[in-house]
Amino acid sequence: MKKSFKIIGLVAAMMFSGQIYAQNLDIYNNIEFKMPQVAETSFPANTVSIKDFGGIAGGNVKNTEAFKKAIDALVKKGGGKLVVPRGMWLTGPIVLQSNINLHIEEGAFVVFSKDKSDYPLVDVSFEGLNTIRCQSPISAKNAKNIAITGKGVIDGSGDAWRAIKKSKMAESQWKEIVASGGILSKDGKNWYPSESYKKGFESSSSFNVPDKISKSELESVKDFLRPVMVSIVGCDQVLLDGPTFQNSPAWNLHPLMTSNLILRNLTVRNPWYSQNGDGVDLESCKNVLIYDNTFDVGDDAICIKSGKNEDGRKRGMPTENVIIKNNVVYHGHGGFVIGSEMSGGARNIHVSDCTFIGTDIGLRFKTTRGRGGVVENIYVKNIDMINIPTQTIGFNMFYEGASPVLEDGQKEEGNKAPEKTFPVTEETPIFRNIYFKNINAVNSYEAITINGLAEMNIKNIVIEDSQFDTKKALTIVDADGITLKNVKLKYSEGTGAVVYNSKNVDLSTLQLESSQKPTIKVLGSKTSAVKLPKDVKGEQLQISKEVAKNAVK
């Protein structure tokens, strides 16, 4: 009888294993490019508890040494699982090594120390630049076969690191923050957690890199050099499955130059006001799956990067072969984002079956002159969006603030960008071959904005079988090869569509719906080969004098 039970149990286990395997294969269905199956992690049967190495729960005793001893002991055995059981576990930095699965059990709460002395300055890459910052709470470098699993919570104590803007706080919250200590800026609009942070901020001409002081002075601005919470650099076969990652000092999850990476079943959280409080920044990575996750963060949620300017071009590693499916994003500067640090390029990326609820921008593509890099072969489909306060789909290569096209009623002075001619060099970014299908957005501000560069148009953008119910509709600037096929734009204000200095634009099947007669403006001396909807005629169509004859059909 016992033997038969064992056989039945073995068969059931095999069936279950097969089911899981089949589910993993489903993630590759309907992908538009060839991609190898991501190599998954597998660990030896060795299992230890943090308690076995002197770990003490309760949140009052640092367990930094206990984590180190436990990991070292597992490494000597060839690897295995380090279990963090239910309880509150205070610790300094944790460094993962090859063949280690850090398993945070349900009910376990790992909280990182607020003591900056626990985090030494180290060489890192941040925001695409090679620089120096504090060591990350969790890090791994050049490791293979590593994981963070379980249903527990990992907290980076980011509130001890971050500055806060008064404009993002209610009056009562602001008073509470000021009363807690720290230092205010001269104008009283910003709160800094310490004098060291304030000095670092004032020593930076470009956001987060204190370039006005020497390397030897960095220790004096250490509080300003906030780390990403989870730094995974140069690793292979990495799994993050199950935990909640929250309250990071800077970015939450930062895989860099890593391959065979799986992020699934995660909850990634940050306060909405947290500066640089990104969800995941996937940088120069290859063969990646990101699925069944929830994001609610203070900056970009799911972001693709590949280095910034010369540092990124010199590295020369695109982010490629990425599948992003079935994720939900609440607050964030963007739901799915590429850029602006994409100097190494990005290609072969599939995004589908995602829901964005109130993100600042829905699908966001951003860069600027000086970046360089090629972004191509991006496929986005089955995306639902609601309450987007800016663009549901936004391309911005014209990252200089003003646009060459004025909005309705906008005065030219201080708003219209000057027409300039720039040479095409390695610093010129290229965005091309990007496809959207079944995109649905309601109760949002603007449907689609495509702003390219005069010297390097955005090329080959196709949007099909999609519906947008927004305040404003469509703008196309400096683009080549834009097709809207079976797209419905229902809008309440302004012009239905503006086309400026663009060519090969096909709007022939575009449906415009408005309480007033829908209008289309065609502007710019470089505009050519524009196909318009047949039902837009007469006074509904405004073509500027600069547009060449027969440019519009």
Disulfide bonds with the S-S distance in Angstrom:
none
